[in-house]
């Protein structure tokens, strides 16, 4: 049985950001699920993905993009069927680490300078990327037309999710693979290298000239990388 591949999007994106990857994975004979990521709190987001995982029979390759990597790390812990974790321009926090801890570990992240917040009634706030900066900061290797569309459909990132520390991460017991963009402005390249080494990654590939929006801008490279991980399951 080929493993089911579950994809988890990150902040300022949505499940359709995986569309180019999904078609390639399905063509290779895999069942694919692009799980919804609420982007409300790390523990709550991980629980939502865990529910999806629990509904799947057989082995799973769980891939996360950006903050979706932190969600995948937490959702995989305690799961019997997740056999591989793939981090696609993604965060892989250790227990207790939150998003700012990792983004601030090395210089180079500039996306945070281009966010604005919408206060919510519950006392939290939703962060969005300024549409005028979305192309340059988030997805520089997409066309201007696609970037403009993605800026409009971006999903907001709640402040509770930003600040919440990770639980025990799945990468400590589950084999992991990392694929990282060379020109990421959301997460510094040195952070990817640090996380991959810490997780004792089976493989770490850096994609030349690629932006943070790796699933959308480099779907062939991402799909091939996920398939390599799936072949090990």
N, C-alpha and C positions, 0 to 999 in steps of 0.2 A: 504493500500500500504506500503510495506516495504521500508525504506529509501535507496536511493542510497548511497554507501560508496565511497568517493573520498579520495585517498591516495596521499600524497605529499612527495617525497623523499627529503633528505637533501644533504649537501655537501659531496663530495668524495664517493658518491654512485649514483645509478640510479634507474629507476622504477622497474627493475627486482629484486631489493633488497626486494620487497614486495611479491615475487612469492609465498612463503610458506604461507603467510597470505591470499593472494587472493583466493587460492583454498578453504580454509576453510570458508571464507566469502561467496563465491558463493555456496558452499555446503549447507549453511544455508539459501539460497534463496535470497540473495541480489545481485543486480547489483553493479558491482565494476568498478571504473575507476582509474587507476594509472596515475595521471596527470603528464605531463612533467614539470620539474622545470628548467628553463634556468640557474639559478645560476649566473645571471649577475648583477642584482640590486634588492634590496628588493621591491621597488615599481613596477618595471617592472615584476619581478617574480610573485608578488601578482596579478598584472593585468592579466597575462597569466592564472593563476588559476581562477580568477574571470570570465574570458570568458568561461571557462569550466563549472563553476557553473551555469552561466546564461543560458546554453544550456540544463540544466537538469530540467525536470518536477517533481514536488513532493519534499518531504523532503530529506535532505542530511545530512549525518554524515561526517564531514571533519576531516581527521586524518593527522598529519604531523610528520615526523621523523627529529630530529636534527634541523638544520636551516629551514627545511620544516615546523616546528611549527611556526616560525616567519612569513613565507609566508602565512600559513593557517590563522594565527591571523589577518593579514592584508586583505587577500582575503575575509574573512568572514564578515568583517565590511560592512554594507550596503546591505548584501545579505538577501533576504527574505526567502530563502529555507534552509539555514544552521541552523539546529536545535541542533547540538551537535558538540563540538570540542574535539578531542582526541589528547593528546600530548604524543607521543611515543619516549621516550628519547629525548624530544624536547624542544626548546626554546620558551618561551612565554613572549616576551618583552612588556613592557609598552610603552606608547607614548614617543618618543624621545630616547629610549634605543636602542643601537646597540649590535652586537654580543660580542665585547670585554667588554662592560659594564657588561654583564651577566657572561661571562666566568671568569672575574676577581673579581667577588663579593666575592667568597669563594675560598680557596686554594684547589688544587687537580687536576686541568686540566694540563695534560702533552702533549697532542697531538700536541699542537702548537709548541712545541720544535722540532718536526719532520716533518715540512713542508718545501717545497722549492717552489720558485716562478719562473714563466715564464713570462718575461715582454712582454706586447702587444703593438702594434703600437699606440693604442689610449691613452697610458700613464698609463693604469691600468696594473694589473698583475694577472695571474691565479695561485692560490696556489694548490699544490698537496701534498699528504702524501707520504713521502719517502717509496717506496715499501718494503725496508728492515725492516721498523718499523710498517708497516700497520697491520700485524697480532696482534702484542703485544698491539699496541696503539688503534686500531679501533675495532677489532673483535676477541678478545682473545678466545672467546668460539666457534669460528668456526674452522673447520679442517684447517691445514696448506695448503692443496691443494685448498680449497675454498677461503681462505684468499689471496693466491697468485693470483688466478684468479680475485678476486675482486679488488686487488691492480692495476692490469693492466687495468681494465675497469672503474676505478673510474672517476667521473666527476669533473673537477676543479671548484674551488670556486673563483669568481672574487673579487678583492679587493674593488670594488665599493659596492658590496653586503655586505661585511664584515663591512664596516664603516657606512653604511646608517642607520639612526635612524628609528624606527618603527613609523607608523602612529597610529591612534586610534585603539586599538586591539579589536578583536571580543569577546575575553573572558570576557570583561566587561559586556556584555549583553547576551551572549550565554552560556548555561551550558557547563562546561568543565570537562574532565577526564584526569588524568595523570598516565602513567605507566613508571617507571624509573628503569634503571639497577643499581644494587648495586656497580658494579666495573667499572663504566664508567670513562674513562680517557680523554674524550673530554669535558664533562660537569660535574662539581662536584655534588655529590649527594645532598649536602646542597643547591645547586642552584635549583635543582628540587623541593626540599621541600619548599624553599622560594617561587618559582613561583606558586606551587600548592596552598599554603596557601593564597597567594595574590589574586589568581584568584577564591578563595572560591570554589575549585574543589569539584565536587560531590563525587569523589573517587580518592585516590592516592595509587597505589600499587607499591611496590619496589620488583624487581625480584632478588632473591639471586644469586650471582655469575655471573650475566649477564654483557656483555660488551655493548659498545655504539651501536653496530650493532644489536639492539634488534629485528627489523622485520625479519632479516635474521637468527639470531641465536636462537630466541625464538618465532617462528611463532605461535605455539599453544597458548602460554600465551597472545601474542598480539592479536590474532584473538578473543579469548574468551573475552578479555577486551573490544575490539571494539564492539563486539556483545552485551555486557552488556549495553554499552552506547546506541547502536542502539535500544535496547529494551525499553529504556526510551523515545524514540521519538514518 
